[in-house]
Amino acid sequence: MVQEAKYQAVKNYVDHPERNKLRIAVNFGVTPRTVNRWIANYRKHGKSAFIHGNTTLEPDCKISDEIRKNVVSLYQGDIYKGSNFAHFTELLDQYEGIHISEQSVRNILHAAGIHPPKMWRSTRKHLRQEEKQREKVQAGNKSTADITVLAEKNKVAPEDGHSLRERCKYFGELIQMDASSYEWFGGIVTNLHVSIDDSLGRITGAYFDKEETLFGYYNVLKQILLRYGIPAKFLTDRRTVFEYTRKGEQDIEKDTFTQFSYACKQLGIEIETTSVPEAKGRVERLNQTLQSRLPIIFRREGITDIDSANEFLSSHIDELFNDKFSMPVNHTKSVFEKQIGGKEIDEATVNLICSTLCSRVLIGQCIRFNKKMYKLIDENGVQQNYADHTKVTVIHTFDNQLYASINDARMLKLEEIPVNAEKSMTFDADYEAPKPRKVTIPPMNHPWRYSEFEKHAKSQRHRIEMELQKEDMFLDHLQENVSAGYMVMGHRVA
């Protein structure tokens, strides 16, 4: 200790006056006048002159043992277990009334042998080296081998390197989207669909669903459109909803990538897909942050179902993430478009844009959709009849409304035909013939033209590949039949 060194230096000088006083001043970096004061205090008070007055006192800011034990027990409990230390510090201040710094929390938990759930690689390596050193000391072998790491061993191939990419300049220039499968609440695995702006690092939409679905991404798109406007570009991965639902899926209704991309085409949003997670690192890092924070919040709030989680997330996303981690909205210029076709974006328009399109054929003046039968009615509620085998485009809107486009020229409403009548005109005295009622039908415009949708679908890369695979399979099957003698020159043998 410095105090002990000062005491020994002054004591030696007093015991041996022939020694140089200036040497003491040089060694401790003080003036000769300070050394004279030390000598005078030593002669008057002895060794006690070098003992600080607060040596035996505890500082007023010291954290009590009771609080330390409480912090450790809370972290090891069921509610806060697994949270990162920074978030745990915020939770202690918000819910438990324990107001201490993050570093104090780290020191308390580290002293109790508790380490962060996600440590730096260097920290984990350092802890392993300490553990090996303790094992060697316990085994009686105190010698440690020098570890030399060559620089060449840390090199990676150029194609494996992913350097830091600068953020986009404007708010709304690029939105990264992804879904994270995790046990968010209730001990069940659900999928959080989320989008984040590349410029500000701001969450623009988030929605829970049981699986990674088109409906989940439509919810995120709806939140973006109603809250901010139309972005310029989406960056997503090449899995599930943004490529196909099942390998080789031919049903256009279940081809979720084509449906989502067609909705974006109507809005003028460009879609870019990538199979490299590092290319959309901002949303990947966001998933890790939310996985370490949201489950603890949901446990603390007692949220165990999807509906409650979505309701809580929609009203607290700014408080939970944007206010802490993102830049303010006015930090840079926004390039979100606020209008669609010269009109302000409203919920009714968004519900029509976020639709699923498919083709059906009229049989017996009705069509079959989702295992139910429907008839066509106009805006006055009167059934409209067309010839059998007429091609109909079914529009399933985001708010579960069903419309039909006939020959890309007229829009009608689909009304379900019940399996059994509600009342009998023969046996029920209170029977009344149903009266036509007026319904609201959206105008016939470009998004509902199936010819445009079909053209867009055929331009999708994965659907082109599926058609080629289908053609190859047909040719292979034809060749097998010819080789087996079942077909000759393309005709079946009689």
N, C-alpha and C positions, 0 to 999 in steps of 0.2 A: 504493500500500500504506500501511497505518496506520503501520508502522514507519518508512517513509521520511518521512511527514508529521511524525511526532514529532521525527525527527532534524532536519529543516529548521527546525521551530519553535524547538527548543532552540538550534540553531546561530545562528539570527538573533538570538536574545536575548543569547547570549554575545558575539557580534560587535557588538551594539548594546545596551549595558546600559540605555540610557534607555527601552527598550520596556517595556510593562506585563507583568509576570509572570502577573497574574491572568487576563489575556486568554487565555493558553495553557491555564490550568486550565479556563476556561469552554468553550473550543472543543473540548476533548477530554473534558469531563465528569469531571474528576478534581479532587482537592483541591490547594491550593498546596503542601502538604508533598510530594505525589508529584512535582510539577514541580521542587521543590528537589532531590529525589533524582535525577531525570533529568539536571539540570544538573551535579550532582556526578559522576555516572557518565560524562557526556560529557567533562568536564574531565580525568577520570582515564584513560578508555579510548578516547575519541574516538568515531568512528562505530560501532565494533564493540560499543559498549554497547547499541545499539538492534537488533542482530541476534540473533534467538532462538537458543538453544543447539541446538535440533533442526532448524535450517533445512536443513542439508546431510544430515541423517539420514533414512532411510526408516522409516516406521512398521512395527512388528512384525506388524500385522494386514494388511499389504499383500499382495494376491494376486499370486503370481509369474506371470511371463510364460508359463511352461510350462503352468500350470493354465489360464490364459486361452486359450492356443492349443488345449488339450485340450477345453475347454468348447465352443469354436466348432466344432472338427472333429467332436465327438460330435453336436452338434445338426444339422450338415450331413450326417451319415451316414444310412444307410438305416433304422436302428432308431428313432431319436428325432425324425426329421425331421417337421415339421408339428405337434409337440406344443406346447401353450401353455406359457408361461414358468414358471408356478407348478407345473404338473405336471412339467416338465422338471427343476426344482429338486429335487422329491421323488425323481425317478428317479436323479438324480446322487447323492443321499445314500444311496439304497437299494441301487443296483447298482454304482456306479462309485467309491464311497468319497470323493467330492468334497463336502465339507461347507462350503458357502458360502450366503449369504442369497439370497433371491429377487431383491432389488434389485440385488445384485452381478451375478447372472446377467443381469438386464435390461441393466445398464450394459455388460457385456462384449459381449453380442450386439448391442446398439445401436451400440457403437463399431465393430463389424465390419460394420455396414450391414444387420443382420438385424432385422426387425421382427416383432411377434407375428402369428400367422396371422389372428386376429380382433382388429382394433384398434377403439378407440372412433372414432366418426365425427369427433369434434373432433380427435383425434390424426392421423387420415388427412388431414384438411383442413389441419392445421398443417404436415404434411410436404410437402403439395403447394405450400403458400405458400412454404415454405423453398426448394423446388426452383425455383419461378418466380423467386424473388429471386436465387438463384445464377445462373440463366440471364441475368437482366438485368445483373448485375454483370459476367459474362463477356462480354456483348455491349457493354459500355461505357455502358449506360443505367442509372444508379444511382437514378433517380427511380422511386418507386412510387406507384401510384394508390390513393387512398383508396377502400375498399369499404364502402358503406353498405347495410345490410340492414334493410329495413323490417319492423316487427313484424307487419304484416298478411300478409307473405309466408310466415310460419311458422305461420299459423293453419290448422287442418284443420276439415273439416265435422263437425258433431256426430255423424253416423252413422259417421264414420271414427275417432273418438276412442275409445281404450280405456284408461280410467283404472285405476289400481292397485286391485285388489280385496283386501279383507282375507281372511286365512286362515280356514278353518273352525275352530271352537272345539275340537272333540273329534277324537281319533284314531279313524279309521274312519268319520267322518261323510261324507266324500267322497273317492273314489278316482278319479284321472284316468288314463285308459288310452289308449295309442296304439302304433303300430308305425313304426319308422324304417328305411327302405331305404337301405343304405350298404355300402361295401366294408369290412366289419369285419375280415376276415381272408382270407388265401389269394388275394387279388386277385379275388374273386367278390362279387357283390352279394347280400346276404342281408337278412332282415328281423328286427329285434329288437323283440319284443313286450314292452312294459314298462308297469308301473303304479306310481303314486306317490301317497302320501297327501297331501292338501291341507293338513292341519293341521301335520304335522311335517316335510314334505318328505322323507319316507322311502320308498325303493324297497321295495315290497311283493311284487313279482314280476317276473321277467324271463326271456325264453325266445327263442332263435333258431330261425327256420324259413326255408325257401327263399323262401316267399311270405308275405303277410299272410293267415293262414288261421284258420279256426275252431279247429283243433287247437292253434295257437299261443296263442290267447286262453284256451282251456280249460286249457292248462298254467299260464298266469299265474293264472287263477282258482283252480286246484288249489293252487298255492303260497300264495295268500292264505288260503284256507280252512284248510289244514293248519297254517300258521304263526301266523296271527293270529285267524281266525274269519270270520264273515259281516259284511261292511260294510253300511252303510246305503244307499249310492248310488254308481253309476258315472257318470262323465262322459266321453264318447267323441266321436269325430268321426262324420260322416255318410257316410264312404267305405267301400267294400269290405265287410269282414266285418260291419259294423254297419248296412248297408243292403241290399246284394245282391251276388252274385258276378258276375252279368252283367246288363246292362240287359234288363228284361223276362223275367227268369228265372222260369219257372212251377213248376219242380220244387221241392217243399217240402223235399226232402232236401238240395238245394244252396242253399236260402235260409238262409244262415248267420246272418243277423240274427235271424230267427225262432227258430232253434235255440238261439242263445245267450241271447236274451231269455226263452225259455221256461225254461231252466235257472235263470236269475236269478229268475224268477217263483216257482219252487218254493222258493227260499231267501229270498224277500221282499226282494230287492235292486231298488231303483229304477234305471232306466237313462234318462239324459238325453243326447241327441245334439246336436251343434252343428257348423255349417260354418264357424265363425269360429275360426281358430287362437288368437287372443288370449284367447278365452273359457276355454281350457284351457292357459294360458301356462306353468303349472308343468311339465307333462309335455313341452311343446315345448322349454322351456329345458333340461330334463333330457336330451332327445335330443341337443342341441348339446354338452352337457358330456360325455356318453358317447362321442359321435363324436370328440371331441378327445382322449379318454383311452384308451378300450378298444383301438383299433387298435394303439397303441404298446405297450400291455401284452401284447397277443396276439403281436405281432412279437417282443417280448423273451422271451416264454415259448415261442415256436415253435409256436403254435396255428394250424392251417390248416384245420380241418374243424369242422362244426357240433356234432358230439357232444362233442368236446373243449372247444369254446367253452361249451356249455351246462353241462358238468360243472365247468369252472373258474368260471363265473359263479355257479352255485348255491352254491359254497363260499366265494367271495371277495367277494360283493356288499356285505356289511357293511364289509369292510376297504377296498374300492375306493371306496365312495361314502357309505354311511350314517354311518360313524364320522367322516367328514370334513365332510359338508355338512348332514346332517339333525339335528334336535333329538332328544334321548334319548326313548326310548319312555315313560318315566315323567314326561315333561314335562307331560302333560295327561291327562285321563281318557279311557279307551278305551271306545268304544261298539260294538266288535266282539262279535257273538253267538258264544258258544262251543259251542252245542248245536244239533242238528237233530232236531226232533221229540222233544225231551226226552232225547236221547242225545248223548254226546260225539262230535264230528266225527272220523271216522276215514277212512283212505284208501279202504276198500271203499265207503263211502257216497258219497264224492266221485266215485269212478269211475262210480257209477250216476247221480249228478246230472248230470255232464258227459257226456251221451249225445246221440246223434243219432237222431231219430225219423222214420220214414217209413211209408208204407202199401204193402202188397203184397196180392196175391190168390193163393190156393192153386190150383194146377193140377197134377193128378196127384199129390196128397198131398205136394207140395213147393212151395217158392217159389224165385224167382230173385232174387239180391242180389249186386251187384258182379260180375256175369258168372259167378257160381257158383250151384250148386243146393244147397238145404238141405232137410233133413227136420226135423220137430218131434218132440222127445223130452221125456219127463217127468223128474222127479228120480231115477227108478230106471233111466233109460237106455232106456226102452221107447218105441218110436215111437207117436205119437198121430195118428190119422187123422180128417180132417174133410172135409166135402163140398167139391167144387170150387167156386171163386169165393167161398169164405169170405174175408172181409176180415181181414187180419192186420196188426198193428202191429209193425214190426221195431224193436228197440232195440239200437243199436250203441253199447256203452259206451266209456268213455275208455280202458280197458285192453283194447280189441279183443275183447270178449266179445259174442256175439250172442244175443238173447232175442226171444221173440215173445209178444205179448199177443193172445189170442183173444177176440173179442167184449167186450173190456174187462172180462173176468171171470176169465181164467186165464193164468198165466205159464208158458211152456215154453222149452226151450233149443233153439237151432238148431245142427244138426250137419251139416257139409258132406258131400255125397254125391260121392265121387271119380268121375272120368270112367271109370277102369278099376279093377277090383278088384286088391288087392295080391297075392292068391294065388288060384289056381284050385282049386276043390274036386274037379275031375276029374283034373288032371294034376300037382298038387303034393302029394307024400306027407305033408308036414308041415302040411297045411291044417287049421286049426281054426276052427270056426264062431265068429264074434264073440259075446262074452258082454256082456250089458247091464251098464253100469257106472253107479254113482250119480254124479249131478252136482248142483252147488249152483245153485239157482234163487232169485232174490230174491223176496220176497213181492209179491203183487199189491196195489199201493197207488195213490194218486192220480197221481203223475207219469207212470204208464204208460197212463193212460186217453186213448185217441186222440181221444175226443170233446172233452176239455178242451184238448188240444193243437190240434185243428182250430179250436176256438172262439178260442183265443189267436192262431192264425195269421191268421184272418180279421179280427181286430181291428187288425192291423198296418197303419199308414198306407200304406207303400209297396206292400203287397199289394192294398189297396183301390184304389190308383191303377192298378196293373197290370190289375185286373179291369175297371175303367172303360175303360182303353185297349183291352183285348181286346174289350169290348162295342162300342166306337166303331168298331174295325176291322171287326167283323162287320157292323155297320149300313152302313158305307161300301161294303163288298164287295157286300152285298145290293142297295144302291141302284145300283151299277154294273151288276149283272146285269139289274135291271129296266129301266134306261136302254138297255141293249144289246138288249133284247127276249128275253133268255134265260129270264126269269121274268115271269109275269103274276099279279098279286094273290097273290104268295107261292108260286105253283105253277109247276113247270117246264112249258115248252111241250112237248107230245107230239111 
